[in-house]
Amino acid sequence: MSIGRTNRFKGIALAAITTTAVATGVIFIQASADADPKPTLAQARAQVQDLQHKAETAGEAANDLRGKIQASNARVNALKAGIAKQQSQVDVVKRQIGSLAVAGYQTSGMTTTAQLLLSTNPDQFLSQASTAQAFAGQQNSALRRFQSAQGKLTDLQASEQTELAALQSVQAQQDALKKQIQTNLNAAEKVLDKLSDAERAKIEAENEKEAQEARAERPSRDGDRMDDNLPVPANGRAGTAVQAAMAQLGDSYVWGADGPDSFDCSGLMMYAWGKAGVSLSHSSKAQASEGRRVSKGDLMPGDLVFYYSPISHVGMYIGNGRIVHASRPGKPVKTDPIDLMPYNTAVRPG
């Protein structure tokens, strides 16, 4: 075969390979695009809402671990204080043993018989010997006290290590849940990134309008009472709690926040009822057991209403079939119909 024919053959083969590679690349790119298509605006809203709800669910689960972490920290601190106190007792007994050992050494250089023979006053020596026996008894008693004190110290130190291990385990669980929160929020952002600039601007405008409408519904933060047209009690602790919650309308949702300018769902309830002098945990699951259970038909303004199973959201009933709540990431504190989400149960704090 001539060199010319060989080169032409190579050229044809290279062109074929290149064409195939380009075609394969196009197919691959098209397949990738088909596998991850651009959502419609309605689909994007639904996906973002689902991801934000998942973030809130993880957030409330992380909140629920706060109580365990606080209780474990309190136990660790109590054990540390106990260890310090017990160590002081061990040190006192050790010093007593040291003093007794020195005193014993000073009289242990010869036998009792020799000391008696060499004594210038045998009667006095015999009296001292009796005292020495008592002294030996003191040594034995001190040793027993030391063994007991040291044993208690060892037990406290072991308990501290067990409690620290349990604390680290719970903290690791909470850290994992925090990562879930951020993972879901990042995924929601990626959904929005697929939209056009105009579509994203439309969603942002809708969110801002929702926040403005919520703020417009907010009573005066400096006022002594709510608007008479709002379905809330006129006085009492429940009235104070409702007024405090309604005064936050339009504020942003931030996981772990409990005021004064941003909240998550349980943080808002904790803040509002705190203004009424009632302490609540920063966890929707925990709050569900921090009041008297009431039926849906007997709800009164100020009652806490819980959603989903297991519980992962809480709002406050304000009357007329509505609640005020820190809704979810990306949304403001606002009022909504009580049946907006799957109803679980309700309690009356205080």
C-alpha positions in Angstrom: 0.0 0.0 0.0 1.4 3.4 -0.9 2.1 6.1 1.7 -0.7 8.3 0.1 -3.3 5.6 0.5 -2.2 4.9 4.0 -2.5 8.5 5.0 -6.0 8.7 3.4 -7.0 5.6 5.3 -5.8 7.1 8.6 -7.6 10.3 7.8 -10.9 8.5 7.2 -10.5 6.4 10.3 -9.7 9.5 12.5 -12.7 11.3 11.1 -14.9 8.3 11.9 -13.6 8.1 15.4 -14.0 11.8 15.9 -17.5 11.8 14.6 -18.4 8.9 16.9 -16.9 10.6 19.9 -18.7 13.8 19.2 -22.0 11.9 18.7 -21.4 10.0 21.9 -20.7 13.2 23.7 -23.8 14.8 22.4 -25.8 11.8 23.5 -24.2 11.8 26.9 -24.9 15.5 27.4 -28.4 15.1 26.2 -28.9 12.1 28.5 -27.6 14.1 31.4 -29.9 17.0 30.6 -32.8 14.5 30.3 -31.9 13.0 33.6 -31.9 16.4 35.4 -34.4 18.5 33.4 -35.3 22.1 34.3 -38.4 22.1 36.5 -41.4 24.2 35.8 -42.1 27.0 38.3 -44.8 25.0 40.0 -42.5 22.0 40.3 -39.7 24.1 41.6 -42.0 25.6 44.3 -43.1 22.1 45.3 -39.5 20.7 45.4 -38.2 23.7 47.4 -41.1 23.4 49.9 -40.4 19.7 50.4 -36.7 20.3 50.9 -37.3 23.2 53.3 -39.8 21.0 55.3 -37.1 18.3 55.5 -34.6 20.9 56.8 -37.1 22.0 59.4 -37.8 18.4 60.4 -34.1 17.8 60.9 -33.8 21.1 62.8 -36.6 20.2 65.3 -34.9 16.8 65.8 -31.7 18.6 66.5 -33.6 20.9 68.9 -34.9 17.9 70.7 -31.4 16.8 71.5 -30.7 20.2 73.2 -32.4 19.1 76.4 -30.4 15.9 76.5 -27.2 17.8 75.9 -28.0 20.3 78.6 -29.0 17.6 81.1 -25.8 15.7 80.3 -23.7 18.8 80.7 -25.3 19.4 84.1 -24.5 15.9 85.2 -20.9 16.2 84.0 -20.5 19.5 85.9 -22.0 17.9 89.0 -19.6 14.9 88.7 -16.6 17.3 88.2 -17.6 19.1 91.4 -18.0 15.8 93.2 -14.6 14.7 92.0 -13.0 17.9 93.2 -14.6 17.5 96.6 -13.7 13.9 96.9 -10.2 14.5 95.8 -9.9 17.1 98.7 -11.0 14.4 101.1 -8.5 11.9 99.7 -5.7 14.5 100.1 -6.7 15.2 103.7 -6.5 11.5 104.6 -3.2 11.1 102.7 -1.7 13.9 104.8 -3.0 12.3 108.0 -1.4 9.0 106.9 1.8 10.8 106.1 1.9 12.4 109.6 1.2 9.1 111.3 3.9 7.4 109.2 6.5 9.9 110.2 5.6 9.6 113.9 5.7 5.8 113.7 9.1 5.9 112.0 10.6 7.9 114.8 9.8 5.2 117.4 10.5 2.2 115.2 14.2 2.1 115.5 14.3 -0.6 118.3 12.1 -3.3 119.7 9.7 -2.6 122.5 11.7 -4.8 124.9 14.9 -2.8 124.2 13.1 0.4 124.7 11.7 -0.8 128.0 15.2 -1.9 129.2 16.8 1.3 128.2 14.1 3.6 129.6 14.9 5.6 132.7 11.3 5.6 133.7 9.7 2.1 132.9 6.3 3.1 134.2 6.2 6.1 131.9 7.4 3.9 129.0 4.6 1.4 129.6 2.1 4.2 129.5 3.6 5.4 126.3 3.5 1.9 124.8 -0.2 1.8 125.5 -0.5 5.1 123.7 1.5 3.6 120.8 -1.0 0.8 120.4 -3.7 3.4 120.1 -1.6 5.2 117.6 -1.3 2.0 115.5 -5.1 1.8 115.6 -5.2 5.4 114.3 -3.0 4.3 111.4 -5.3 1.5 110.5 -8.3 3.7 110.8 -6.7 6.3 108.5 -5.8 3.6 106.0 -9.4 2.4 105.9 -10.6 5.9 105.4 -8.2 6.4 102.6 -9.3 3.2 100.9 -12.9 4.3 101.1 -12.3 7.8 100.0 -10.1 6.7 97.1 -12.8 4.1 96.1 -15.5 6.8 95.9 -13.1 9.0 93.9 -12.5 6.2 91.4 -16.2 5.6 91.1 -16.9 9.3 90.4 -14.2 9.4 87.8 -15.6 6.4 86.0 -19.1 7.9 86.1 -17.7 11.1 84.6 -16.1 9.2 81.7 -19.3 7.3 81.0 -21.3 10.6 81.0 -18.8 12.3 78.8 -19.0 9.4 76.3 -22.8 9.7 76.3 -22.6 13.5 75.8 -20.2 13.1 72.9 -22.6 10.6 71.3 -25.6 12.9 71.5 -23.5 15.9 70.2 -22.5 13.7 67.3 -26.1 13.0 66.5 -27.0 16.7 66.7 -24.0 17.5 64.4 -25.3 15.0 61.8 -28.8 16.6 62.0 -27.3 20.0 61.4 -25.6 18.7 58.3 -28.9 17.4 57.1 -30.4 20.8 57.6 -27.7 22.4 55.4 -27.8 19.6 52.9 -31.5 20.1 52.3 -31.3 23.9 52.2 -28.4 23.6 49.6 -30.5 21.3 47.5 -33.4 23.8 47.6 -31.0 26.5 46.3 -29.8 24.2 43.5 -33.5 23.7 42.4 -33.9 27.5 42.3 -30.7 27.9 40.4 -32.2 25.8 37.5 -34.9 28.5 37.0 -34.5 31.5 34.8 -33.6 34.9 36.3 -37.2 36.0 35.7 -38.6 33.0 37.5 -36.3 33.4 40.5 -37.2 37.1 40.6 -40.9 36.1 40.7 -40.4 33.8 43.6 -38.4 36.4 45.5 -41.1 39.0 44.9 -43.8 36.5 46.2 -41.7 35.8 49.3 -41.2 39.5 50.0 -44.9 40.2 49.4 -45.8 37.5 51.9 -43.4 39.0 54.5 -44.9 42.5 54.0 -48.4 41.2 54.4 -47.4 39.4 57.6 -45.8 42.6 58.9 -48.9 44.5 58.1 -50.9 42.2 60.3 -48.5 42.7 63.2 -49.8 44.7 66.1 -47.8 47.6 67.5 -44.9 46.2 69.5 -45.2 49.2 71.8 -48.9 48.7 72.3 -50.4 47.4 75.6 -53.0 45.2 73.8 -53.9 43.7 70.5 -56.2 45.1 67.9 -59.8 44.4 69.0 -60.5 42.8 65.6 -57.9 40.0 66.1 -59.3 36.8 67.6 -57.2 36.8 70.8 -58.0 36.9 74.5 -58.1 40.3 76.1 -56.0 39.4 79.1 -54.3 36.6 81.0 -51.1 34.8 80.3 -52.5 33.2 77.1 -53.3 36.7 75.9 -49.7 37.9 76.6 -48.3 34.9 74.8 -50.5 35.5 71.7 -49.6 39.2 71.7 -45.9 38.3 71.9 -46.2 35.8 69.0 -48.2 38.1 66.8 -45.8 40.9 67.4 -43.2 38.9 65.5 -45.2 38.6 62.3 -42.9 39.1 59.3 -39.7 38.1 61.1 -37.5 35.5 59.4 -37.2 31.8 60.0 -33.8 30.8 61.2 -33.1 27.3 62.7 -32.2 27.4 66.4 -33.3 31.0 66.8 -35.6 32.1 69.6 -35.7 35.9 69.1 -35.9 38.7 69.2 -35.8 39.1 65.4 -35.7 35.6 64.0 -37.2 32.3 65.1 -37.7 28.6 64.3 -41.1 27.2 65.1 -40.4 26.0 68.7 -38.2 29.0 69.3 -41.2 31.3 68.6 -43.4 29.4 71.1 -40.7 29.4 73.7 -40.2 33.2 73.2 -43.9 34.0 73.3 -44.9 32.0 76.3 -41.7 33.1 78.0 -43.1 36.7 77.8 -46.1 35.3 79.8 -43.8 33.9 82.5 -44.1 30.2 81.3 -40.9 28.3 80.5 -40.9 25.9 77.5 -38.2 23.7 76.0 -36.8 24.7 72.6 -38.2 21.6 70.9 -41.7 21.0 69.4 -41.5 17.3 70.5 -40.8 18.4 74.1 -43.3 21.2 74.1 -46.0 18.6 73.2 -45.7 17.3 76.8 -45.4 20.7 78.5 -49.0 21.5 79.0 -52.5 20.0 79.4 -53.7 18.1 76.4 -56.7 19.7 74.7 -58.9 18.4 71.9 -59.1 20.2 68.6 -62.7 21.2 69.3 -61.7 22.9 72.6 -58.8 25.0 71.4 -58.4 28.4 72.8 -56.0 31.2 71.8 -52.6 30.6 73.1 -52.8 26.8 72.9 -49.9 25.1 71.1 -50.8 23.0 68.0 -48.5 20.3 66.8 -48.1 18.8 63.3 -46.9 15.7 61.5 -46.0 12.3 63.0 -43.6 12.2 64.6 -44.0 15.8 65.7 -41.8 18.2 63.8 -43.7 21.5 63.8 -45.6 23.7 66.2 -47.8 26.8 65.9 -50.0 28.8 68.3 -53.8 28.9 68.0 -55.1 32.5 67.8 -58.8 31.7 67.2 -61.1 31.6 64.2 -59.4 28.4 62.9 -56.0 30.0 62.5 -52.5 29.7 64.0 -49.4 32.0 64.1 -46.1 30.2 63.5 -42.6 30.4 62.2 -43.5 28.5 59.1 -40.3 27.1 57.6 -36.9 28.2 56.1 -37.4 30.9 53.5 -40.8 32.0 54.9 -41.7 34.6 57.5 -43.5 34.3 60.8 -47.1 34.4 59.7 -50.7 33.3 60.3 -52.2 30.3 58.5 -55.3 28.1 58.6 -55.0 25.5 61.4 -55.4 22.6 58.8 -52.6 23.8 56.5 -50.5 20.9 57.8 -51.3 17.4 59.1 -52.7 18.0 62.6 -51.3 15.8 65.4 -52.3 17.2 68.9 -52.5 20.3 71.0 -51.6 21.4 74.6 -52.4 24.3 76.8 -49.2 25.6 78.6 -49.3 27.3 82.0 
